[in-house]
Amino acid sequence: KKGIDEMEKQALSLQPVFDGQTILVTGATRGLGYAFSEALIESGGHVIGTGRSDTALNRVSKMLGQDFEGYAVDFTDSASSDRFLKWVETQDIAALVNNAGINKIDEIRQMKRVDWGDLLQVNLTLPALLCQAVARGMAQRRYGRIVNVSSIFGIVSRSKRNAYAASKSGLLGLTRTLALDLAEYNILVNAVCPGFVDTELTRSILSPQ
């Protein structure tokens, strides 16, 4: 029994599969992004994590250590996003986790155009542009891993989630096409569709609305 327990522990333990490779995680300062960053560092990666606040990024850096590197960027701001995309193209990124996302609850008759634009920008357009930015280097090196964090609302929906559901459904379509386009370069592209996870974002939108 003792021998079996030891084998189970070894099988379940995270292996250093990334061996110092650089992984980009967007929205890394809290929730799923923080959890992804922590797990990837434990598996041997060096994580570049984005967030909107230097304060939050510094806090995460202290918690996760020297293998976490923060980059402050506002994905709703075109100038900030463009600077970040140009910088990403200069980096040797082995894996990308497109996790950053925002939500806004509105019935279609009350939905504001600016909210629709912001959701599509953060949840779909920027992930697509980041995939483009990292795929160029990945194709040259003939190795890459991309994970797009969609949502259960990319498959089913709930009232007043018009822009959010549209953006997450679009992310699934993007993932399927990228997987076909990039397979020949040994770039694996997948999406995950989490349901409700107890994060700040989820708590902010879970209501009787």
Buried (B, 14 or more C-beta within 10 A) or exposed (E): EEEEEEEEEEEEEEEEEBEEBBBBBBBBBBBBBBBBBBEBBBBBBBBBBBBBEEEBBBBBBEEBEEBBBBBBBBBBEEEBBEEBBEEBEEBEBBBBBBBBBBBBBBEEEEBEEEBBEBBBBBBBBBBBBBBEBBBEBBBEEEBBBBBBBBBBBBEEBEEBBBBBBBBBBBBBEBBEEBBEBBEEBEBBBEBBBEEEEEBEBBEEBEEEE
